[in-house]
Amino acid sequence: MIATAKLDRVVVVIATVLILALVNWSIWAKERHLAEGEAVFLELAPVDPRSLMQGDYMALNFEIGNQIQQALHEGHRQGDELHAADGHVVVRLDEDRVAHFQRLGASNDSLATDERRLRYRMRNGQVRFATDAFFFQEGHAERYEPARYGQFRINERGEPLLVSMHDAELELLGEMER
């Protein structure tokens, strides 16, 4: 009985150490992604006005997401195999680093020097890039009302992380919140 109790404690300690190691690795990976990722701006698309500002967050939809859905719909009508749940989109960056839809692509497509690959996910029939909401401090909604772009950091695999909101002139809105 005493040996079983000691074994149980050892298992609990090992499991706790493994969980803490995984959590810390995940935090380190996200911090590295934010620090080393390439900045890309995605234009916001209109969302249901009733859900735009709800307390301490802003509902997000991106114009490129609408273009992806249109391309998926057209590809599905033509019998193409482009209707996968998740995928990649190839975008062209302009001189301000604003992304413009070029085509749906695979993770191994070759890219021009001004093109980047972004990973998207389909959730509840909607295209998502990292998140569908931007959270901010309660009472600061008016700071983010002029938002027209979301700035993302993308890594070498095209995974985006939303870092900030920007106005029509790409000026940062509010304080950078992470």
N, C-alpha and C positions, 0 to 999 in steps of 0.2 A: 504494500500500500504506500509506503514512504517512497519507494523507487518510482512508482507511478506518479506521485505528486511532483517529484523532482523532474521527471521527464515532461510532465505537463508544463511546468514553469520554463523549462528549456525551450519547448516548442513555442510558447507564448513570447518569450524573449526573441527568439529567432524570427518569428512572424512579425513582431513589432519592428525589429531592425530592418527587415526586408521592406515593409510598408513605408517606413521613413526614408529608406534609400530610394525607393521608386518615386515618392512624392518629391524629394529633393532633386532627383534627376529631372523630373518633369518641369519643375520650377527653373532649374538651370537651363534646360533646353529652350523654354519660352523666353527667358531673359536674353539668351544668346540670339534667338530669332529676332527679337526686338532691336538688339544692338547692332547686329550684322545684316539684317534683312534690307533689301532694296526698297526704297520708298516709291509707292505707286498710288495715284489718286483715282478713285472710282466715282463717277458722277451719280448723285442720288436721283432716284426716280420717285414720282409721287406715290404716296401711300394713302390709305384711308384716313382722311383728316381726323376722324374720331380717335384713331389710335396713334397719331403722330407724336403727341406729347402726352404721356401718362405718368404723372408724378415725377419720378426721378429717372426716366428713360425716354428715349426717342425711338420709335419703330423705324426700321430701315428697309429700304428697297433700292436696288441699284439698276441703272439703265442697262448696263451690260447683262444683268440677270434677265431683263425683259427680252433682250436680243438673243440670249442663249435659248430661252423658252421658245421664241419664234423659230430659231434654227432647228431646234429639236422637233418642233411640231411639223415644220416643212420636211425635214428628213424622214420623219415617221410616215408622213403621207406618201413620200416617194419610195418607201420600203427600205430606206437606209437603216443601218444598225447604229444610229446615233442617239437612241433614246435610253441610254444607260442611266441608272439612278444617279451616279456621281461621275464626274469627268473633268476634263481640262478644256479651257478656252485659250486661244492665242489672241493676245491683244498687242496693239502697236502703241508705243509711248510717244506722245508729242514732246515738244521742247519744254513743257511745264511738268512732264511726267504724268500727264493725264492719260489713262488707258482708253483705247478705242477698240471695239470689237473687230476682229479680223475673220476668225473662223473657229469652229470647234476643232479640237485637236487631241491627239494622243500624247501620252507622257514622253514619247520618244521622237516626236516630230522635230525636224530641224527648224531653226528659227533665224530670221534676219536679225541684224544687230539692234534694231529698234523694237523688236518683238520680245514679249515675255509670255510665259505660260502661267496661267492661274488655275488653281484647283477650285472647283465648285462642288457643292453638294445639293442634292434635291431633298427637300424636307417638306412634307405635306403638299406636294405639287408645286413648290416654289424653289427658285434657285437661291442658294445662300452662299455667302462668302464669309466664313468664320463666324458670323453672328447676324441676327436679324434685329438687334437693338444696340443702342449706345447709351450707357449708363452715365449719369452725372449727379453731382451733389444736389440734394433736394433744395428747391427754391432758385435754381439757376437755369431754368428752362429758357428764359428770354435770351440768354447768352448764345443758345444753340438754334434759335429760330431761323437765323439766316443761313443755316447749313445747306450747302450745295454739293459738297464733296466729302468723302471719307478717305482718310489717308491710311493705307495699309503698308505693312512691311511684309515682303514676300521672301521666302528662302529659296534655295536652289531647287527644291521640289515643286515650287509654285504655291506652297501653302501660305495663305494670307492671314495676317493678324491685324485687326483694326486698332489704330493707335490714337487717332484724333479726328475731329470734324473741322471743316474749313468752309469759308464763304465762297462766293462766286469768283473772287480774285485770288483764291487759294490762301487767304489769310487764316491763321489759326484762330479758332473760336474757343474762348475759355482757357482754362489751364489744362495742360496735358494730364489726362487722368488714366491711370493704369490700375 
